[in-house]
Amino acid sequence: MIGHSDFDNEKQNKIDHLISLGGDAIYVKADITDHTQIKIGFNSVIEKFGNINGVIHSAMYLHDKLIVNMTRNDFIKALNTKTLGCFNVGDVCRKMKLDFMVFFSSIESYL
C-alpha cells in the first residue's frame, strides 16, 4: 500500500489481517502528486516482493465541501490527486508487465 498519511495502528491492523489470510503487504508513505516519491514507493514494493502484478489507484483528497464552495487551492489539490496521480502511477508502471491497473473515482474510494 502506498499512501500519503503516516503509518498508524489502523494500517498495521489491515496489514496484519492480510497476513493472517496468507497474504503479505507493506505500507509506504508517498505523495501521489510527486513523481519521485511514487517511483521510490514502487521501488520499495519491488524490493520486498520482486515485482508488481497489479495496481489499484483509489487516491482521493478529502475535503468536505462542494466544488462551488472550494477555494481554488482546494480544487487544485483535489484535481491533482487524480490527474497527476494517474499520470505518475501510469508513468512509473509504463514498462512493467502488469496483469491489471484499476482507477477508482473518489466517491468509490470513500465507499
ZALUMNU-578644 format. One line per field, with one value per residue (C-alpha): x, y, z; residue in three letters; residue number from 1; chain. Coordinates in Angstrom, 3 decimals. Each point is the difference from the previous one (the first is absolute). Example, Ala and Ser with C-alpha at 12.3 -4.5 7.8 and 13.67 -1.06 7.14 Angstrom:
BEGIN
east = [12.300|1.370]
north = [-4.500|3.440]
up = [7.800|-0.660]
residuo = [ALA|SER]
num = [1|2]
cadena = [A|A]
END
This chain:
BEGIN
east = [0.000|1.198|-1.659|0.619|-0.794|2.270|0.101|-2.306|-1.707|-2.899|2.351|1.947|-3.265|-0.896|3.424|-0.244|-3.411|1.373|2.878|-2.438|-1.762|3.267|0.912|2.675|0.169|2.054|-0.907|2.045|-0.684|0.054|-1.803|-1.697|0.430|3.795|1.463|3.276|-1.782|-2.228|2.991|1.796|-3.173|-0.409|3.693|-0.434|-2.821|2.097|2.936|-2.222|-2.097|2.095|-2.655|-3.401|-2.861|-2.693|-0.816|-3.158|-0.061|-2.644|1.681|-2.172|0.296|-2.579|-1.443|-3.510|-1.277|-1.956|2.062|-1.790|1.135|3.639|2.821|2.093|2.792|-2.355|-1.319|3.515|1.083|-3.062|0.482|3.749|-0.513|-1.844|1.619|3.654|-0.493|-1.235|2.849|2.658|-1.250|-0.352|3.449|1.712|-1.786|0.486|2.564|-1.382|-1.889|-3.082|-2.952|-2.296|-0.184|-3.236|-0.925|-2.889|-1.837|0.223|-3.503|0.782|3.137|-2.064|-2.663]
north = [0.000|3.459|2.946|3.590|-0.338|-1.207|-3.684|-0.688|-2.821|-0.121|-0.669|-2.552|-1.789|-0.193|-1.408|-2.488|-1.088|-0.578|-2.014|-2.088|-0.892|-1.193|3.197|2.569|3.785|3.035|3.660|2.713|3.676|2.062|2.963|-1.241|3.409|-0.254|-2.183|-0.625|-1.133|-2.369|-1.460|-0.550|-1.529|-2.451|-0.881|-0.796|-2.394|-1.644|-0.377|-1.881|-2.090|-0.239|1.394|1.645|-1.928|2.645|3.509|1.445|3.795|1.241|3.124|2.934|3.365|0.193|3.448|0.264|2.636|0.213|1.172|3.359|0.535|-1.021|2.462|-0.116|-1.681|-2.686|-0.725|-0.278|-2.390|-2.181|0.018|-0.660|-3.024|-1.617|1.490|0.166|-3.168|-1.879|1.369|-0.826|-3.528|-0.648|1.370|-1.980|-3.189|0.619|-2.760|-2.453|-3.055|0.484|-2.365|2.923|3.704|1.353|3.628|0.813|3.283|1.874|-0.961|-3.682|0.356|1.406|-2.717]
up = [0.000|-0.838|1.708|1.027|3.701|2.773|0.885|2.943|1.913|-2.462|-2.903|2.066|0.824|-3.704|-0.834|2.877|-1.289|-3.502|1.457|2.072|-3.258|-1.545|-1.827|0.562|-0.223|0.905|0.375|-1.697|0.615|-3.202|-1.546|-3.178|-1.611|0.370|-2.766|1.871|3.163|-1.970|-1.834|3.313|1.454|-2.870|0.195|3.714|-0.874|-2.723|2.418|2.465|-2.389|-3.165|-2.335|-0.158|-1.605|0.183|1.112|1.528|0.047|2.410|1.344|0.891|1.655|2.759|0.352|1.331|-2.421|-3.208|-2.962|-0.002|3.614|-0.543|-0.224|-3.147|1.988|1.390|-3.477|-1.471|2.779|-0.566|-3.760|0.179|2.231|-2.885|-3.098|1.045|2.021|-3.078|-2.087|2.617|0.623|-3.725|-0.748|2.755|-1.134|-3.724|-0.549|2.557|-1.171|2.152|0.051|0.756|0.802|1.482|0.657|2.348|0.284|3.299|1.060|-0.580|2.154|2.832|-0.124]
residuo = [MET|ILE|GLY|HIS|SER|ASP|PHE|ASP|ASN|GLU|LYS|GLN|ASN|LYS|ILE|ASP|HIS|LEU|ILE|SER|LEU|GLY|GLY|ASP|ALA|ILE|TYR|VAL|LYS|ALA|ASP|ILE|THR|ASP|HIS|THR|GLN|ILE|LYS|ILE|GLY|PHE|ASN|SER|VAL|ILE|GLU|LYS|PHE|GLY|ASN|ILE|ASN|GLY|VAL|ILE|HIS|SER|ALA|MET|TYR|LEU|HIS|ASP|LYS|LEU|ILE|VAL|ASN|MET|THR|ARG|ASN|ASP|PHE|ILE|LYS|ALA|LEU|ASN|THR|LYS|THR|LEU|GLY|CYS|PHE|ASN|VAL|GLY|ASP|VAL|CYS|ARG|LYS|MET|LYS|LEU|ASP|PHE|MET|VAL|PHE|PHE|SER|SER|ILE|GLU|SER|TYR|LEU]
num = [1|2|3|4|5|6|7|8|9|10|11|12|13|14|15|16|17|18|19|20|21|22|23|24|25|26|27|28|29|30|31|32|33|34|35|36|37|38|39|40|41|42|43|44|45|46|47|48|49|50|51|52|53|54|55|56|57|58|59|60|61|62|63|64|65|66|67|68|69|70|71|72|73|74|75|76|77|78|79|80|81|82|83|84|85|86|87|88|89|90|91|92|93|94|95|96|97|98|99|100|101|102|103|104|105|106|107|108|109|110|111]
cadena = [A|A|A|A|A|A|A|A|A|A|A|A|A|A|A|A|A|A|A|A|A|A|A|A|A|A|A|A|A|A|A|A|A|A|A|A|A|A|A|A|A|A|A|A|A|A|A|A|A|A|A|A|A|A|A|A|A|A|A|A|A|A|A|A|A|A|A|A|A|A|A|A|A|A|A|A|A|A|A|A|A|A|A|A|A|A|A|A|A|A|A|A|A|A|A|A|A|A|A|A|A|A|A|A|A|A|A|A|A|A|A]
END
